[in-house]
Amino acid sequence: MAKTQLLLLALVSVVPSILAQSPIFGQCVPSTATTTATTTVKTTSSTSTTKTTSTTSTTKTTSSTSTTTTVSTGGTACTVTAIAQVASATASCTAIVLSNLAVPTSTTLDLSKLKTGTTVTFAGKTTFAYTDWDSDLIQIGGQDITIQGATGSVIDGNGQAWWDGQGSNGGIDKPDHFIVLKTTGKSILQNLHIQNWPVHCFEITSASGTTITGLTLDNSAGNAPNAASGGLAAAHNSDGFDVSGSTNIVITDTTVINQDDCVAVTSGTNITVSNMVCDGGHGLSIGSIGGKSKNDVANVLFTNSVVKNSENGARIKTNSGTTGTVTNIEWSNIQVSNISIYGIDIQQDYLNGGPTGTPTNGVTITGITMSNITGTAASSAKNYYILCGSGSCSDFTFENVAITGGKADSCNFTPTSGNFQCI
């Protein structure tokens, strides 16, 4: 009996020290081989986090909202269902699923500091509450990033809450941009369905090495007037993609239905836009150029695209009394239809957002190629409109450019080569 009692006493003294060495919640133990996954669960007063590692399991539950995190060889995955969980997910996870996320008022969905190589998947419906401010609703940044949409997912910007027919020109405060993109390395955005953004959907700025493919941007709900828009389309300044200060950008295989520029490049180099369908906006544009922190754009290709039901087909616009350069820009294989203002528009007279009719020459435009640009304009439109400053336009080549249906053209500069006629 004495020996048995001594043995029991020894076990009692050892067990606490063994338990004290168990893994603490929040520690991730990397796995080196594939084994049966186990689970550690902890929930705090407002959120809960589930983490899976290749170790043992412990379970503790004290509330109802949950984030799921899976740790396996090669990275960490998180499923986020509440905005409060985003910061911790972006700090620690390289595969993030945003599941039916509701972004509350006065809040930015901040994905601006993603870990290198992170994949973010939008699943279900992502929504945004009305906010009386002019900040950005989504910020995305990082190196070698993948942003993608799960099948059937929708990102809904709740634009109806802001639309008043004035866009960024006035009216109530609105977000500056819906999505600001500052990705680098070899990053990709793919298979996203985005609808009802307030103003300016994508601002691609200081980005590089980024491909955008397979997106649908649908702002068609903003075509109808509402009680605040005075009979005009409710949505305004609803650009699809604004590109500035960026290099090596590809936008392809994407549909944009909106009320302003389909794509507008205001500065940057080596940008390719291809296989687009642009419906209802202002076309495929360079500008406006001048009067900004960066005023040079070069080596841009717009190709194999359709522009329909839009104000313009292909456009360059520069701001009056400013300086800058527009160099080596090409539009090729562009089909236009039902163009309401200009089939092709190059003008150097913008001031305070509108044309003055008096061009200036501080921004030079050179090396412009338009080939195989065909289609129709409305009878009230001009097929072609070119208004250059004195000596500021040079080296234009227009080949197989044939837009018909509009009224008399107006051109004060004639392309230096090609078979183009401005009548």
N, C-alpha and C positions, 0 to 999 in steps of 0.2 A: 504493500500500500504506500509506503514512504517513497519508493522509486516512482510509482505512478503519479503521485502528487507533485513530485519534483519535475517530472516530464511535462505535466500540464502547466505548471508555473512557467517553465521555459518557453512553451509555445505562446502563452499569453503575452510574454514580454517581447517576442520576435515579430508577431503579426502586425502590430502598428507600424513598425519600421518598414515592413514589406509594402503595406498599403501606401505609405508616404511616398514610395518611389513610383507609383502609378502615374501615367501621362496626365498632365494638366490640360484641361480643355483649351483649345486654341493653338496648341502645339501641333504642327504638321510633321509627321514622321515620313520622310521620303521612302518609297518602296523601291527595291532593287530587283524584284521578280514579281511575276503575276501570281497572286494568291487570292484566296477567298476574301472579298472585301468585308470589312466590319464597320460599325457605325458608332460615332460619339455624338450625342445630342445634348445641346444646352439651350435653354431659352431664358432670356432676361425679361424684365418687366414689360418691355414694349415689343421686342422682336425675339425671334429664336433663330438659331443657326444650326444647321445639320452638317457635320463634316464626316466624310468617309475616308479612312486610311487603311493601309494593309496591316493594321495592328489589332488590338483588342477593342472591346466596346464597353461604353458606359452610357447610361441614359438618365437624363434629368429634365423634367419639363415643368415650367412655371408660368407660361403664357401661351397665346394662340397664334401670333403671326410668325411666319417662318421663312428663312432663307436656306436653301439647300446648297451645300458645298461638297464637292467630291474631289478627293486627292488621289491621284494615281501616278504611275510612272510617266514623267514628261510634263506635268503641269497640274493646275488646280482649276476646277470648274465650279461656278456659282450660278444658282438661279435666284433672281431678285424679283420680289413681288411688291416692294414698298420703297419709296424714294429714300428713306432713311438708311437703307441697306447699300445704296450705290457706292458711297465713299469707301467703305470697307471692301466691297467687291473689287473695285478698280485698283485698290492698293495691293490686293493679295491674289487675285485670280487672273488667269490667262484665257479662260473660256467662260464668258458671261452670257446668261440668258435673261433678258428682260421680259418677264411674263405678265401680260395684262397690266402694265405699269400705269398708274394714274399719277401724273405730275401735278402737285397742288399749286395754288396761287403763289406768286412771288418766288418761284423756284426755277432754277435751271437744271436740266438733266445734264450733269457734268461728267462727260466722258473724255475730258481734255488731257488727262494724264494716264492713259492706258499703258500698261506694261508692254514692253516690246514683244511683238508676236501675238498679241491678244486677239481673240475672236469674240465679237459681240453679236448676239442673235436677238432680234426683236421677234417675240412670239405673242400671239393673240393681238389685242388692241391696245396701243399706247395712246393715252389721252392727256390733254393739258387744260387745266382750269384757267379761267380768265384772270389776267393780271394787268393792272393799270400801271404799266412801266414800259420802257423802251430798251430792255435788255434782250439777250438772245435766249431762246428756249432750249436748244440743244447745242452743246459744244463737244466736238470730237477731235482728239489729237493723240499722236503716238507714232511709233515706227513699226513698219511691217504689220499693219493693223488690217483685220478683216471685219467689216460691218455687213451684216446680212439679215434678210428677213426669212423667217420660217414660212412654210406654205400657209397661205390664207391670212397672214399677218397684215395689220394696217397701222400706220402711224398717222393719227388724226390730230391736226393742229388746232381744231376748234376755231377756225378763222371767222366763223359767223359771229363770234363774240366781239370781234374787232372791226369787221368790214363796215365801212361807212362811205365808200365811194371815193375816198381821198388818199388812201394808202399812206405812204410816208410823207406826203405833201401837206398834211394837216389833219384836222379832226382829233379824235381821241389818241392818247398815247398808245403806241403799238410796239411789239417786239421789233428790234432792228432787223434781225434775221431769224428765220426759224431754225436753221442748222448752220453752224460755223464749223468748217472743216479745215484742220491744220495737220494733215497726216503726211508722213515722209517714208523714205525707204521704198519698199514694194508693198504698198497698201491697196486694198480693194474694197469698194462698196458694191454690193450686188443684191439683186432680187428684193428690193424694197418697194412697198406700195405706200405712197405718201399722199395725203389729201388734206384740203382745207387749211392751208397755211395762211397766217395773217398777212404778211408782206414778205417779199424776198425769201424764197425757199432756201437755196444753198448759197452761202458765201464761202467760196474756196479761196483761202488767203494764206500766203506764206507756206503753201503746200508743195510737195514734190513727189514724183514717182508714184502717183496715185491713179488708179483706174476705177471708173464708175461705169457699171454695166447692168443692164436688165432692170432698170428702175421704171416705175410708173409714177409720174407726178400729176395728180388730178385735182385741179382747182375749179372744175366746171361748175360747182355749186355757186361760185362767186360771180357767174355771168349774169344772173338775175338781179334786178334792183332789190333793195330792201328799204325799210322805213327811213333809214338814215342817209341813203345815197342819192336822193333827189332825182330819181329816175335813171341814174347811171348804173352800170354794173357795180355790184356791191364791193367786189374785190378790185384792188388797184395796186400798181407797183408790185405785182406778184411774180417777179422774175423767177424762172426755173433755176438757172445756174449763173451766178456772178463769179467771175474768176479774176483775181487780182494778185500780183506779186508772187505768182506761182510758176513752176516749171515742170515739164514732163508730166502733163496731165492728159488723160484719155477719158472722154465721155462718149459712150457708145451704146447702141441697142436700147434706147430709152425713149419713152413717150412723155411729152410735156403738154398738158392742157391748162392754159392759164390766160392772163390778161396783160402780160408785158413780155419782155424779152424771153425767148426760149433759152438761149445762152447768150451772155454778154461778157466779153473779155475786155477788161479795162487796163490791165498790165500783165506782163509775164511773157514767157517764151516756151516754145515747143509744146503746143497744145493741139490736140487732135479731137475733133468732134465728128462722129460718124454714125450712120444708120439711125438717125433720129426721126421721130415724128413730132412736129411742132404744130399745135392746133390752137388757134384763137389768140395768139399773143402778138409780139412785135418782131418775130423772126430770129435769124442767126446774126448776131451783132458783134461789132467791135466798137467799144465805147460805152459811155462817152469818155473821150481822152482829153486830159488837160486839167490843170488846177487842183490836182490831187498829190499825195505824197509820192506816188509812182506814176509815171506818165509815158512809159515806153512799152510797146507790145510788138513781138516779132515771132515769126515762124508759127503761124496758126493755120490749120487746115480744117475746113468744114466740108464734108463729103458724104455722098450717098444718102441724102436725107430728103424728107418731105416737109414742106411748110405750107399749111393750108389755113384758110379762114383767119388770116392774120393781117395786121396793118402793113408789114413789110416782109419781103423775102430775105434779101441779104442787105446788110446795112453797116456803114461806117459813119460815126458822128463824133465830131470834135468840138470842144468848147471854145467860144469866142474869147480872143485876147489871152490865150494860154499857150504853153509850149509843150512839146512832146514829140514822139516818133511812132509811126505805124509802118512796119516793114515786113515784107514777105508774107502776105496774107492771101490765102486761096480758098475759093468756093468752087467745088466741082461736083457735077452730077446732082444738082439740086432741082427738085420738081416743086413748083409752086402752083397754088390754085386759090381763087377767090381772095386775092390780095386787095385790100381796101385803100391803101395810100400810095406806096411805092413798091414796085417789083424789085428794083435795085436802087438803093439810096446811099449816096455819099455826100455828106454835107458838113461844112466847117463853120457853122453860124449859130451853134447852140449857146444860149445865155439864159440862166435861171431855169433850165429844164425845157426850154422851147426854142424854136428857130426864130432868127431875126431877119433873115433874107440878106444879111450883109456878112460874107465870110471873112475870116482872118487867116493868116498864114503861119502862125507860130507853131502849129503842129504839122510836121511833114508826113505825107502819105506816099509811100513808094513801094514798088514791087507787088502790085495788086493783080491777081489772076482770077478771072471768072471764066469757067468753061462748062459747057453743057448745063446752062441754067435755063430751064424752059418752063412754060406754063401760062397761066392766065391771071389777069388782074381785072377788077371790077371796072365798069365803064367810067366811074367817077375818079378812078385812080390814075396815076402816071406809071407807065411801064418802067421808066428810068428817070432818075433825078440825080444829077451830079452838080454840086456847087462847091468848087474848090477856091481856096484863097489864092492870091497872086503868087504863082511860082511854087506853091507848096505841094502840088500833086505831080507825080512823074512815074514813068515805067508801069503803065497799066496795060494788061493784055486781056481782052475779052474775046473769047472764041466760042462759037456756037451758043450765043446768048439770044434767046428768042422768047420774050414774054409779050403776050398780045392781050388785046381787049381794053386797055386803058386809053386815056386821052393823050393829047400831045405831050411828048417828052420835053425835058429841060436839062441841058448839059452845057456847062461852060468849060468843060475839059473833055477832050476826046482821047480815048485809049490809044496808046502809041503803036499797038499791034493787035492783029485779030481782024475779024470780019464784022465788028459791031457797028451798028448805025443808031444814032440818037436822032429821032425825027420829031 
